[in-house]
Amino acid sequence: MPSYCSLSDLKTYLAGTTATATDDALIQLMLDAATNRIDSQCGRTFQAASDSTRYFDPSCDIVQGELWLDEDLSYLTSILNGDSTNTNITADIYTNPRNRTPYYSLGLKTSSTVVWDYTDDTQNAISVTGRWAFMERANITALSRATNVVTATVNAPRLSVGASVFVLGCADATFNGTFTVTANTGSTVTWAQTAGNDTDTTAVMLFTPTDIVSACRRLAAWMYRQKDTQQGDSDRPILAGDGSVIMPSTLPQDVTSLLQPYVKVVR
């Protein structure tokens, strides 16, 4: 999985620090370590570059008619019921919450004639495929591609240049994929994509929350700078020459504050 912050973004952030091209491998290691630390600190992941499938039990995962998910779901690709034909019931499904991601449960629309079912074994009878991660979602209302540049009409003002976006659900599958933002006006987002000139509508854009990107950038920079101080390697208090006590390094307070709202609460 790519780190939540790009190498070029972090190097720009480190502009006041002595960082050369020879440090790129080390800086990338710090970005990967920061990404892993954020995931472990929050108990969840914030990026899914491809679909995966999770399985559920209709005898214990259905509560008051809704299928409760065990991880964050930001995009539902398909859901197969546990009946004898593994019926695709995606069109019968609504999500909770309705207007934002991630989803925590799936329900059957009142117009649906489907019931949650299984045949031989109830275990793992229902399969849900999609993007399993805590990502923000924005609906694209128009896409246009010219001279290998795609412009998407979408309300995503928090997306910064250099951010990774995942485009899904296009009728023209050549528009789908993972891209790097090259411009954002707040109402249109642009990225480079080599393909013929064409247009499309009604797609979805997923991206890592801006707070998480900021936390990854800040944490990776802090980790990188630790190499230049012996104090950063200490796991116990240090008595300085003037008699003061230097406490061991901990996560920067601003990183902890950024991550706190995203920590998964298990009840």
Secondary structure, 3 states (H helix, E strand, C coil): CCCCCCHHHHHHHCCCCCCCHHHHHHHHHHHHHHHHHHHHHHCCCCCCCCCEEEEECCCCCEECCEEEEEEEECEEEEEECECCCCCECHHHEEEECCCCCCEEEEEECCCCCCCCCECCCCCCCEEEEEECCCCEEEEEEEEEEECCEEEEEECCCCCCCCCEEEEECCCCHHHCEEEEEEEECCCEEEEECCCCCEEECCEEEEECCHHHHHHHHHHHHHHHHHHHCHHHHCCCCEECCCCCEECCCCCCHHHHHHHHHHCCCCC
